[in-house]
Each structure stands twice: as C-alpha cells, then as structure tokens.
C-alpha cells in the first residue's frame, strides 16, 4: 500500500496495522472522515440521557430569554 500524505499507520507488536493518525489540516474537509468522526461521536453518546423535542425547545426558549 502506498503512503498518503497526512496519513500515518502505527503497527502493533505483531506488525499488524492497528492505529491510523490523520492530519486534519490536510484531510479535515473530507466528507468520509467527517462522517467517520460523527459515527464515533454517536457511538460514544448512545447511552446518554435523551429529552423530547418539546423539552429541548422549551430549554432553548428559556436560554434565549435569559440572554436578552
């Protein structure tokens, strides 16, 4: 596999590629990378408490009123 600028692989003790480092200055606008990072964020938050849209709208309305 040829090297790509801004992409670095780190191998484990058995020589298998284990980690990928991505230079976001070079590849941060790449839609696939953005989607991948979004999926990681979704996975990390999957057990977080949720609220209804009505509750969220009420919260936002109260915050906006407080900042006026």
C-alpha positions as CSV (number, residue, x, y, z in Angstrom):
1,X,0.0,0.0,0.0
2,X,1.4,3.4,-1.0
3,X,1.7,6.2,1.6
4,X,-0.7,9.0,1.6
5,X,0.3,12.5,2.8
6,X,-1.1,13.2,6.2
7,X,-2.0,9.5,6.9
8,X,0.2,7.5,9.3
9,X,-0.3,3.9,10.4
10,X,1.0,2.5,13.7
11,X,1.5,-1.2,13.9
12,X,1.2,-3.5,16.9
13,X,3.9,-5.8,18.2
14,X,2.9,-8.4,15.6
15,X,3.3,-5.9,12.7
16,X,-0.4,-5.5,12.0
17,X,-1.7,-2.1,11.3
18,X,-3.5,-1.1,14.5
19,X,-3.9,2.7,14.5
20,X,-4.4,5.5,12.0
21,X,-3.3,9.1,12.5
22,X,-5.0,11.6,10.2
23,X,-3.7,15.1,9.7
24,X,-7.0,17.1,9.9
25,X,-5.3,20.1,8.4
26,X,-4.9,18.1,5.2
27,X,-7.9,15.9,5.4
28,X,-10.4,17.6,7.8
29,X,-12.7,18.7,5.0
30,X,-13.0,15.1,3.6
31,X,-16.7,14.0,3.9
32,X,-15.8,10.4,4.6
33,X,-13.6,11.4,7.6
34,X,-16.2,13.8,8.9
35,X,-18.8,11.0,8.7
36,X,-16.5,8.6,10.5
37,X,-15.8,11.1,13.3
38,X,-19.6,11.7,13.5
39,X,-20.2,8.0,13.9
40,X,-17.6,7.8,16.7
41,X,-19.4,10.6,18.5
42,X,-22.8,8.9,18.1
43,X,-21.4,5.7,19.5
44,X,-19.8,7.5,22.4
45,X,-23.2,9.1,23.3
46,X,-25.5,6.2,22.7
47,X,-26.3,5.7,26.4
48,X,-26.7,9.4,27.2
49,X,-30.0,10.6,28.6
50,X,-32.3,12.0,25.9
51,X,-35.1,14.6,26.1
52,X,-38.1,15.2,23.9
53,X,-38.1,17.9,21.2
54,X,-40.7,19.9,23.2
55,X,-38.4,19.8,26.2
56,X,-35.4,20.9,24.1
57,X,-37.4,23.8,22.5
58,X,-38.6,25.0,26.0
59,X,-35.0,24.9,27.2
60,X,-33.8,26.9,24.2
61,X,-36.6,29.4,24.6
62,X,-35.7,29.9,28.2
63,X,-32.0,30.3,27.4
64,X,-32.7,32.9,24.7
65,X,-35.0,34.9,27.0
66,X,-32.3,34.9,29.7
67,X,-29.7,36.3,27.3
68,X,-31.8,39.3,26.2
